[in-house]
Structure formats: C-alpha cells, structure tokens
Amino acid sequence: MSLDQATYERGKALSEAVNPGMEDALAARYDALVPGLSRMVVEVPYGTFYSRGFVEEKTRLLATIAALTAMGGQTKPQLKVNIASARAVGASRAEVCEIIYQMTLYGGFPAMINALNAAIEVFEAEDAA
C-alpha cells in the first residue's frame, strides 16, 4: 500500500465518520469537471490534516467553524457541512453558537449573523430528521 493509499484510506474513514457520503456527493457533482477532486478532498484535508491525532475531532471542527465564520458569508455551504460534522462528533448547539458568536470580534457582526443563520438551518434539519 502506498503512502497515498494509506492517507486516502485514513481520510475516507474519518470523512465517512463525520460526513457520510461526502466523497460520493463530491464525485457526482464535480469529478466530471475536475477529475479526482473528490478523492483529493478525502485524501488531503481528511487524510493528511484532519486525521493527525493531536487535536480531538470536536475541537478541530469548532476551530474550522470559527475560521469559516470569520471568513464571512461566502462560506455558508462549508459552514453547514462543518457544523453538522461537529454535531456528529458531540459538539452541542450551545458550543457551536458560542464559537460563532466569539467570531464577531474577528469577522464582524455580518459574518456572525450569516454563520448563525447557517447553524439555524443545520439545527432545523436535525429537528426535522
């Protein structure tokens, strides 16, 4: 097994744990335009960065939510994915909202409001399921 295959398999296991079906969804939407994009997303962020083991997954996802919030409204789709993933690994709604709220200091009120709206959509989907 090559290092890339091992990295991919580590990333696949993690991505399926926190975001089931992500690779298939990415492949269906983007691989015809950018061949291999779905595998790259699994291998690089999930297999190389997210699975390093130095920080627990909940903390890593809350940090990601903070960064995406501070970046602003253009990150809504990624925020929703990461909020749902954080919830899947045990982050409470209060923890997610507090992290988003704290980013008011770094991204401003509009970024915080946009992120809270993304969180509300995730929470509503949870309630409906």
C-alpha positions in Angstrom: 0.0 0.0 0.0 1.4 3.4 -1.0 1.6 6.3 1.4 -1.1 8.0 -0.7 -3.4 4.9 -0.5 -2.9 4.8 3.3 -3.5 8.5 3.6 -6.6 8.2 1.4 -8.0 5.3 3.5 -7.4 7.2 6.7 -9.2 10.2 5.2 -12.0 8.0 3.9 -12.6 6.5 7.4 -12.7 9.9 9.0 -14.8 11.6 6.3 -17.3 8.8 6.5 -17.5 9.1 10.3 -18.1 12.8 10.3 -19.7 13.4 6.9 -21.1 10.2 5.5 -21.4 10.1 1.7 -19.3 13.2 1.2 -16.9 11.7 -1.4 -19.8 10.3 -3.4 -21.6 13.6 -3.4 -18.5 15.5 -4.5 -17.8 12.9 -7.2 -21.3 13.2 -8.6 -21.1 17.0 -8.7 -17.5 17.8 -9.5 -15.4 14.9 -10.8 -16.7 15.3 -14.4 -15.4 18.8 -14.3 -12.2 18.2 -12.2 -11.4 14.5 -12.4 -10.2 13.2 -9.0 -11.4 16.2 -7.0 -13.5 14.0 -4.6 -10.5 11.7 -3.8 -8.3 14.8 -3.3 -10.7 16.3 -0.8 -10.8 13.0 1.1 -7.0 12.4 0.9 -5.6 15.9 1.6 -7.8 17.6 4.2 -9.2 14.5 5.9 -6.3 12.0 5.4 -3.4 14.5 5.8 -4.6 17.3 8.0 -7.7 16.3 10.0 -6.5 12.8 11.0 -3.2 13.8 12.5 -4.4 12.9 16.0 -3.0 15.8 18.0 -6.4 17.5 18.5 -9.7 15.8 19.0 -12.1 15.9 16.2 -14.7 18.1 18.0 -12.0 20.8 18.8 -10.7 20.7 15.2 -14.3 21.1 13.8 -15.0 24.0 16.2 -11.8 25.7 15.1 -12.9 25.2 11.5 -16.3 26.7 12.2 -14.5 29.7 13.8 -12.3 30.2 10.7 -15.2 29.9 8.3 -17.3 32.3 10.3 -14.6 34.9 10.3 -14.1 34.5 6.6 -17.7 35.7 6.0 -20.9 34.8 4.2 -19.3 33.1 1.1 -18.5 30.1 3.3 -22.1 29.2 4.2 -22.1 25.8 2.4 -18.8 24.8 4.1 -20.1 26.1 7.4 -23.2 23.9 7.2 -21.1 20.8 6.5 -18.7 21.5 9.3 -21.5 22.4 11.8 -23.2 19.2 11.0 -19.9 17.3 11.4 -19.2 19.0 14.7 -22.7 18.0 15.9 -22.0 14.4 14.8 -18.9 14.2 17.0 -20.5 15.6 20.1 -20.5 19.4 19.8 -23.6 20.9 21.4 -25.7 23.6 19.8 -24.5 26.0 22.5 -20.9 25.3 21.8 -21.3 25.9 18.1 -23.2 29.1 18.7 -20.7 30.4 21.2 -17.8 29.8 18.8 -19.7 31.6 16.1 -20.6 34.5 18.5 -17.0 34.9 19.5 -16.0 35.4 15.9 -17.9 38.7 15.9 -14.6 40.1 17.2 -12.7 38.9 14.2 -15.1 38.7 11.3 -17.7 41.3 12.3 -21.4 41.3 13.0 -22.5 40.4 9.4 -20.2 37.3 9.4 -21.5 36.2 12.8 -25.2 36.7 11.7 -24.6 34.8 8.5 -22.9 31.9 10.4 -25.7 31.8 12.9 -28.2 31.6 10.0 -26.2 28.6 8.7 -26.3 27.0 12.1 -30.0 27.5 12.4 -30.5 25.7 9.1 -28.4 22.8 10.3 -30.4 22.7 13.6 -33.7 22.8 11.8 -32.6 19.9 9.6 -31.7 18.0 12.7 -35.1 18.7 14.3 -36.9 17.6 11.1 -35.0 14.3 10.8 
